[in-house]
Amino acid sequence: MSEATIRLHVERLEEGDYLATSPDVPGLVAQGRSLSETVESAEGLAKKIAESCLENGDTLPPALVRYAESDKGPIDLFIPVSVV
């Protein structure tokens, strides 16, 4: 199994939760009580969307296909870190 990186757009909602969408994976909408919970939820949802595409013979989102065909060089990531 290969891995890919996708862009997430995360915003804080008025009630305090976070909402994430992705310009790279259409249909991905994840919500959580913390930034890290929201990112984790988005990661699981992106995987389910990719698996569904493969199982049903649908086209994978282009960002996932491009990465699978690339040289898989180094990547830079931003990750959520809880600070007390």
CNS distance restraints for C-alpha pairs under 8 A (distance, minus, plus):
assign (resid   2 and name CA) (resid  68 and name CA) 6.95 0.50 0.50
assign (resid   3 and name CA) (resid  68 and name CA) 7.83 0.50 0.50
assign (resid   4 and name CA) (resid  63 and name CA) 7.98 0.50 0.50
assign (resid   4 and name CA) (resid  64 and name CA) 6.04 0.50 0.50
assign (resid   4 and name CA) (resid  67 and name CA) 5.96 0.50 0.50
assign (resid   4 and name CA) (resid  68 and name CA) 7.37 0.50 0.50
assign (resid   5 and name CA) (resid  64 and name CA) 7.78 0.50 0.50
assign (resid   5 and name CA) (resid  67 and name CA) 7.89 0.50 0.50
assign (resid   6 and name CA) (resid  22 and name CA) 7.30 0.50 0.50
assign (resid   6 and name CA) (resid  24 and name CA) 5.99 0.50 0.50
assign (resid   6 and name CA) (resid  25 and name CA) 7.58 0.50 0.50
assign (resid   6 and name CA) (resid  63 and name CA) 6.92 0.50 0.50
assign (resid   6 and name CA) (resid  64 and name CA) 7.81 0.50 0.50
assign (resid   7 and name CA) (resid  22 and name CA) 5.78 0.50 0.50
assign (resid   7 and name CA) (resid  23 and name CA) 6.62 0.50 0.50
assign (resid   7 and name CA) (resid  24 and name CA) 6.21 0.50 0.50
assign (resid   8 and name CA) (resid  20 and name CA) 6.21 0.50 0.50
assign (resid   8 and name CA) (resid  21 and name CA) 5.74 0.50 0.50
assign (resid   8 and name CA) (resid  22 and name CA) 4.62 0.50 0.50
assign (resid   8 and name CA) (resid  23 and name CA) 7.13 0.50 0.50
assign (resid   9 and name CA) (resid  20 and name CA) 5.41 0.50 0.50
assign (resid   9 and name CA) (resid  21 and name CA) 5.28 0.50 0.50
assign (resid   9 and name CA) (resid  22 and name CA) 5.85 0.50 0.50
assign (resid   9 and name CA) (resid  23 and name CA) 7.70 0.50 0.50
assign (resid  10 and name CA) (resid  18 and name CA) 6.61 0.50 0.50
assign (resid  10 and name CA) (resid  19 and name CA) 5.53 0.50 0.50
assign (resid  10 and name CA) (resid  20 and name CA) 4.31 0.50 0.50
assign (resid  10 and name CA) (resid  21 and name CA) 6.65 0.50 0.50
assign (resid  11 and name CA) (resid  18 and name CA) 5.64 0.50 0.50
assign (resid  11 and name CA) (resid  19 and name CA) 5.43 0.50 0.50
assign (resid  11 and name CA) (resid  20 and name CA) 6.58 0.50 0.50
assign (resid  12 and name CA) (resid  16 and name CA) 6.22 0.50 0.50
assign (resid  12 and name CA) (resid  17 and name CA) 5.91 0.50 0.50
assign (resid  12 and name CA) (resid  18 and name CA) 4.44 0.50 0.50
assign (resid  12 and name CA) (resid  19 and name CA) 6.35 0.50 0.50
assign (resid  13 and name CA) (resid  17 and name CA) 5.36 0.50 0.50
assign (resid  13 and name CA) (resid  18 and name CA) 5.69 0.50 0.50
assign (resid  13 and name CA) (resid  19 and name CA) 6.87 0.50 0.50
assign (resid  16 and name CA) (resid  33 and name CA) 7.17 0.50 0.50
assign (resid  17 and name CA) (resid  31 and name CA) 6.93 0.50 0.50
assign (resid  17 and name CA) (resid  32 and name CA) 5.71 0.50 0.50
assign (resid  17 and name CA) (resid  33 and name CA) 4.64 0.50 0.50
assign (resid  17 and name CA) (resid  34 and name CA) 6.53 0.50 0.50
assign (resid  18 and name CA) (resid  31 and name CA) 5.53 0.50 0.50
assign (resid  18 and name CA) (resid  32 and name CA) 5.41 0.50 0.50
assign (resid  18 and name CA) (resid  33 and name CA) 6.22 0.50 0.50
assign (resid  18 and name CA) (resid  34 and name CA) 6.41 0.50 0.50
assign (resid  18 and name CA) (resid  35 and name CA) 6.28 0.50 0.50
assign (resid  18 and name CA) (resid  38 and name CA) 6.39 0.50 0.50
assign (resid  19 and name CA) (resid  29 and name CA) 7.12 0.50 0.50
assign (resid  19 and name CA) (resid  30 and name CA) 5.78 0.50 0.50
assign (resid  19 and name CA) (resid  31 and name CA) 4.50 0.50 0.50
assign (resid  19 and name CA) (resid  32 and name CA) 6.79 0.50 0.50
assign (resid  19 and name CA) (resid  38 and name CA) 6.90 0.50 0.50
assign (resid  20 and name CA) (resid  28 and name CA) 7.77 0.50 0.50
assign (resid  20 and name CA) (resid  29 and name CA) 5.65 0.50 0.50
assign (resid  20 and name CA) (resid  30 and name CA) 5.06 0.50 0.50
assign (resid  20 and name CA) (resid  31 and name CA) 6.20 0.50 0.50
assign (resid  20 and name CA) (resid  38 and name CA) 6.72 0.50 0.50
assign (resid  20 and name CA) (resid  39 and name CA) 7.39 0.50 0.50
assign (resid  20 and name CA) (resid  42 and name CA) 6.92 0.50 0.50
assign (resid  21 and name CA) (resid  27 and name CA) 7.87 0.50 0.50
assign (resid  21 and name CA) (resid  28 and name CA) 5.47 0.50 0.50
assign (resid  21 and name CA) (resid  29 and name CA) 4.74 0.50 0.50
assign (resid  21 and name CA) (resid  30 and name CA) 6.58 0.50 0.50
assign (resid  21 and name CA) (resid  42 and name CA) 7.87 0.50 0.50
assign (resid  22 and name CA) (resid  26 and name CA) 6.69 0.50 0.50
assign (resid  22 and name CA) (resid  27 and name CA) 7.94 0.50 0.50
assign (resid  22 and name CA) (resid  28 and name CA) 5.96 0.50 0.50
assign (resid  22 and name CA) (resid  29 and name CA) 7.42 0.50 0.50
assign (resid  24 and name CA) (resid  61 and name CA) 6.77 0.50 0.50
assign (resid  24 and name CA) (resid  62 and name CA) 7.32 0.50 0.50
assign (resid  24 and name CA) (resid  63 and name CA) 5.74 0.50 0.50
assign (resid  25 and name CA) (resid  46 and name CA) 6.91 0.50 0.50
assign (resid  25 and name CA) (resid  61 and name CA) 5.78 0.50 0.50
assign (resid  25 and name CA) (resid  63 and name CA) 7.57 0.50 0.50
assign (resid  26 and name CA) (resid  61 and name CA) 7.38 0.50 0.50
assign (resid  28 and name CA) (resid  42 and name CA) 6.99 0.50 0.50
assign (resid  28 and name CA) (resid  45 and name CA) 6.65 0.50 0.50
assign (resid  28 and name CA) (resid  46 and name CA) 6.53 0.50 0.50
assign (resid  28 and name CA) (resid  49 and name CA) 7.90 0.50 0.50
assign (resid  29 and name CA) (resid  42 and name CA) 7.06 0.50 0.50
assign (resid  30 and name CA) (resid  38 and name CA) 6.12 0.50 0.50
assign (resid  30 and name CA) (resid  39 and name CA) 7.81 0.50 0.50
assign (resid  30 and name CA) (resid  41 and name CA) 5.94 0.50 0.50
assign (resid  30 and name CA) (resid  42 and name CA) 5.19 0.50 0.50
assign (resid  30 and name CA) (resid  45 and name CA) 7.49 0.50 0.50
assign (resid  31 and name CA) (resid  38 and name CA) 5.24 0.50 0.50
assign (resid  31 and name CA) (resid  41 and name CA) 7.18 0.50 0.50
assign (resid  31 and name CA) (resid  42 and name CA) 7.90 0.50 0.50
assign (resid  32 and name CA) (resid  37 and name CA) 5.32 0.50 0.50
assign (resid  32 and name CA) (resid  38 and name CA) 4.29 0.50 0.50
assign (resid  32 and name CA) (resid  41 and name CA) 7.35 0.50 0.50
assign (resid  33 and name CA) (resid  37 and name CA) 6.48 0.50 0.50
assign (resid  33 and name CA) (resid  38 and name CA) 7.01 0.50 0.50
assign (resid  34 and name CA) (resid  38 and name CA) 6.14 0.50 0.50
assign (resid  35 and name CA) (resid  39 and name CA) 6.23 0.50 0.50
assign (resid  35 and name CA) (resid  80 and name CA) 6.42 0.50 0.50
assign (resid  36 and name CA) (resid  40 and name CA) 6.09 0.50 0.50
assign (resid  36 and name CA) (resid  80 and name CA) 5.55 0.50 0.50
assign (resid  36 and name CA) (resid  81 and name CA) 7.30 0.50 0.50
assign (resid  36 and name CA) (resid  82 and name CA) 7.89 0.50 0.50
assign (resid  37 and name CA) (resid  41 and name CA) 6.11 0.50 0.50
assign (resid  38 and name CA) (resid  42 and name CA) 6.13 0.50 0.50
assign (resid  39 and name CA) (resid  43 and name CA) 6.13 0.50 0.50
assign (resid  40 and name CA) (resid  44 and name CA) 6.39 0.50 0.50
assign (resid  41 and name CA) (resid  45 and name CA) 6.17 0.50 0.50
assign (resid  42 and name CA) (resid  46 and name CA) 6.01 0.50 0.50
assign (resid  43 and name CA) (resid  47 and name CA) 6.34 0.50 0.50
assign (resid  44 and name CA) (resid  48 and name CA) 6.30 0.50 0.50
assign (resid  45 and name CA) (resid  49 and name CA) 6.14 0.50 0.50
assign (resid  46 and name CA) (resid  50 and name CA) 6.22 0.50 0.50
assign (resid  47 and name CA) (resid  51 and name CA) 6.12 0.50 0.50
assign (resid  48 and name CA) (resid  52 and name CA) 6.02 0.50 0.50
assign (resid  49 and name CA) (resid  53 and name CA) 6.24 0.50 0.50
assign (resid  50 and name CA) (resid  54 and name CA) 6.33 0.50 0.50
assign (resid  50 and name CA) (resid  60 and name CA) 6.23 0.50 0.50
assign (resid  50 and name CA) (resid  61 and name CA) 7.68 0.50 0.50
assign (resid  51 and name CA) (resid  55 and name CA) 6.06 0.50 0.50
assign (resid  52 and name CA) (resid  56 and name CA) 6.00 0.50 0.50
assign (resid  52 and name CA) (resid  58 and name CA) 7.88 0.50 0.50
assign (resid  53 and name CA) (resid  57 and name CA) 5.86 0.50 0.50
assign (resid  53 and name CA) (resid  58 and name CA) 4.52 0.50 0.50
assign (resid  53 and name CA) (resid  59 and name CA) 6.10 0.50 0.50
assign (resid  53 and name CA) (resid  60 and name CA) 5.83 0.50 0.50
assign (resid  54 and name CA) (resid  58 and name CA) 6.20 0.50 0.50
assign (resid  54 and name CA) (resid  59 and name CA) 7.51 0.50 0.50
assign (resid  54 and name CA) (resid  60 and name CA) 7.18 0.50 0.50
assign (resid  60 and name CA) (resid  64 and name CA) 6.52 0.50 0.50
assign (resid  60 and name CA) (resid  65 and name CA) 6.38 0.50 0.50
assign (resid  61 and name CA) (resid  65 and name CA) 6.67 0.50 0.50
assign (resid  62 and name CA) (resid  66 and name CA) 6.02 0.50 0.50
assign (resid  63 and name CA) (resid  67 and name CA) 6.40 0.50 0.50
assign (resid  64 and name CA) (resid  68 and name CA) 6.35 0.50 0.50
assign (resid  65 and name CA) (resid  69 and name CA) 6.37 0.50 0.50
assign (resid  66 and name CA) (resid  70 and name CA) 6.12 0.50 0.50
assign (resid  67 and name CA) (resid  71 and name CA) 7.97 0.50 0.50
assign (resid  67 and name CA) (resid  72 and name CA) 6.86 0.50 0.50
assign (resid  68 and name CA) (resid  72 and name CA) 7.75 0.50 0.50
